[in-house]
């Protein structure tokens, strides 16, 4: 059992195997013979899975990494800026994209993508959530990531521009944290009668 947990790849694979066992044990009809409703559910699960990774990393940056940086001795900061942050940002931006793509596919499969994006009733809550998520994903790819590349030294810039980029990335990340709160509410409210 220890060998499974010593490798992230093996841990994730074990999770998938456990999922398959649970699905088979409960007799859920999957695969070619599965119903359209099951595939819609599966897309929702992928959407939630990628969303947990995206928002989890967003909150990690804002609740843990950013507040902790001033407390870290200067000689230890390269471990964050050269190793941890670039890896976290890789998963962060691709999870954002996966969340948007799976969400759009789910809305399409469920037949409400046009109504939701048009903020038409009864899909206004999910539509608001979708628009907030689109703004947030735009921020990730076109503001946070380009500026983090400068701040982390992936792209070489002058010290003043590096500091400016770090601040803009942080402020945009904070804006995304703020937007994530109503976005998550809207996403859950739609199917649970919250709005």
N, C-alpha and C positions, 0 to 999 in steps of 0.2 A: 504494500500500500504506500509506503514511503517513496518508492520510485515514481509513483504517479504524481505525487505532489512536489517533487523536486524539479519538474519540468512543466512550464506553463502549457506547452503544446500537449503533453500527455494529460494534464489536468483538464483542459478543454475537451480533448478527445474522450476522456472518461465521462465528462458531463454529457456529451452527445450520446455516448453508449448508454448511459443511465436513462436519458430521455427516451431512446429507442426501446429500451426494456420496459419502461413505464407505459409507453404508448401501446406496445404489444400486449402487455399484461392487462391493460384495461379494455382491450379489444377495439380500440379506435380504428376505424377504416381509413387507412392512409394509402398513398401511392396512386397508381393509375385509376383505381376504382373509387377513390375518395370523392366526396361530394364537393361541389363548388363552395359550399359553406365552409367545409374543412380547409380548403386552400385559402379562403379569405381569412379564416382564423389563423392559419399558419403565417400569412403575410402580416397580420396584426402582431403575432408573436415576434417575428423578425423586426418589426417596427419598434416594439417595446424594448427588445433586446438591444438594438442599436441606440435607441434613445437613452436607455439607462447608462450605456457607456459614454455617450456624448455629454449628457447633463451631469453624470457622475464626475467626469473629468473637469467640466466647467466649474463645478462646485469645489473639486479638489484644488484647482488653481486659486480660486477666490477665498476659500475657507482655510486652506492649509499653506500652499506654496507662497503666495504673495505676502500674507502676514508674517510668515516665518523667515523670509529672506533677510530682513534687517537684523535678525537674531543670529544668523549664521556667520561665523568668522570668515573674513575675506579669503583666507587661504582654502576654505572648504567650498566656497561658492561655485568654483568651476565644476564641481561634481553635479550641481544642479543645472547650470547653464550649458554644459557640454554633453551631459549624459541623460539626466532625468527629463528635463524640459523638452529637448527635441523629440525624445521617444513619446512622451505624453502628448505633445502637439501633433505627432504623426497620427496617433489613434484618435485624438480629439477631432481633427479635421475630417478624417475618413468616416468616423462615426457620425459626424454632422451630415455628411453627404448620404450615408447609408440610411439615416433616419428620414431625411427628406425624400429620397427615392422610394423607400418602402412605404412611407406615408402616402405619397402620391399614388403608388400602385394600389394600396389598400383603398384609398378614396375612389379610384377608378373602378376597381373590382366591386366595390360596394355601391357604385352608381351615383355617388354624390359629389364628385370632384368639382364639376362646374357650379353646382348650387353652393357648395361650401366656399369656393374661392370668390363667388359672387356675393357671399354673405347673405344668401337667401334663407328664409325660414323653411324648414326647421333646423337648418344646418349652420346657423349663425355662430354658435359657440365653437364648433370644430373649425369653421372657416376662420374665425379670429385666431384660434390656436395655430392653424396652418400658416396664416400670414405672419404671425409672430415668429414661428419657426423659420420661415423663409428669410425674414430680416436677420435673425440670429445666424443662420447658415451663411448668408452673404457676409455678415460681419466676420465670421470665422475665416472664410476663404480670402476675402478681399481687404480686410483691415487688420485683424489680429495676426494671421499667419505672415503676411508680408512684413509687418512691423516687428514681429517676434524674430524673424530671420535677421533683421538688423540688430535688434537688442541682444540676441544670443551670439552674434558674431558669425553667423552662417553666411551673411552678406557683409562684406567689409564696408564700414562707413566711418565718418569722423565721430569723435566722442560726443559732440553736441547732438548730432543727428541720432546717434545710438540712444542717448537719454530721452530724446523727444519720441523716438519710436517705441521705447519701452513704456513710456507714459501713455501714449495713444493706445497701445495694445492692452494695457492694464485697464484704462478707462472703458474701452470697448468691451472688454471681458466683463467688467462690472455692469455695463449696460445689458449685456446678454444675461447676466445673473438676475438682474432686475426683471427682464422680459421673461425669463424662464418660469417665474412664479405664476403670472397670469396665463402663460402658455400651457403649463401643466394643468392648471385648473380647467381651462377651456377644453383640453383634450379629454380629461376625465369627466367633465360635466356633460359633454354631449351624450354619452351613452348611459349616464347615471342620473339624468334629470337635475343637474346642478344649476342650470340656467333656463 
